[in-house]
Amino acid sequence: MELQMSLFHVTENNEVTQGSIQKKLGCPVKFWHYVPKNLEECPYIIIMARYTHNHPPPPLSKIPTAIQNDLKNIIAEENILDLTARRLITLMYFLINLRVFLKKISIHNKN
């Protein structure tokens, strides 16, 4: 079943067509999550999936503004405005601040 939309799209052949919404099909994939009782002793989680997805991946989403602001503050406080992606990953003090930040998010999300 398809519903017609008022929006138009350009196809790969440079033709303009009216968009349509396709009815969602149930995805057959099943997930199992195995979490140890003590994550500090065994810091691993097993995620198993069975079957194949019958749909494309979801669209990308934006990073929440609060997280963007916190990361920008960390970078500004460390005076690393000329930071490249490679240096960002390898700088130890950034990683330490990032761990603190992620713990704060984890604690916040549990409440």
N, C-alpha and C positions, 0 to 999 in steps of 0.2 A: 504494500500500500504506500502510495506517495502523495504528499500534500504539496500543491503548487505554492510557490512563494512569489512575492512581488519583486524580489531582488534578482538582478541579472548578473551572470558570470561570464567571463571569457574562457573558452575552452582551449585545449592545447592547439587546436587548429585555427585559433583566432576567431572563432565564431561566438556570437553572443547568444546565450541561452537563458531561459528562465530557470531559476534554482528550484530545487525540490527538497523536501524533507523525507528521508526514508524511515520507515518504521524500524525501531530497534529490535534486534533479535536477541534472545537470551544468550549470553556468553556461556559456553560449556565449561570453561576453565574453573577448576576447584583448587583452593589453596588450603594448605595445612601449615600451621605455625607451631613450632616446638620451642618453648621458652624454658630455660632451666629455672629451678626454684631459687637458686642463688646466683644472680648475674655477676656478682663480684668474684666468686670463685670460678665461674665458667662464663666469661663475657661473650657468648655466642648465641645466636638465635638461628634456627633452621627454618627456612621457608621452602616448602615443596609445592609444586604446581603440577596438575595433570590436565591433559587435553590441550587444544590449541585455540587461541583467541580467534574469534570470527569478526573482529572489528579493528579499525585503526587505533593507534594510541590516542589518548586524550590530548587536547591542545595544551601548549605550554602555558604555564601560569606565571604571574608576576610574583617576585619576592615581596612579602608583606612589608609595608612602609616602616614599621617599627624595627624590623630586622635590618632593613637597608640603613636606617638612621644609626643604629647601634654599630654596624660594621663601619660606616663612614666615620663615626666618632673614634673608634679604635684606631683607624688609619690616621686620622688627624692628630690624635693624642701622641702617637708614636712618631709624628713628623716624617711620614714616609709618603708624601704626596706624589713623588716621582716613581712610585712603585710599579714594577712590571708584574705580570701574572706569575712568572717563574719565581721572582724574588718573594712575592706574596706567599707562595706555597712553602718556600724554604726558610723563611725567617722564623727563628725559634720564638722570639718574643711575641710575634703575631700569633703563632700557634698556641702559646700559653694563654694569651688573652681570648683567643677563639674558644679554647676549652672552657674557660671560666664563663664565657658568654653562653655556650651551649648548655652548660650545667644550669645556668640561670633560667634558660628557656625550658629545660626539662622539669625543673622544680615548679616553674610557673604553670606549665601545662598539666601537672598532676593535681593542682588545686582546683 
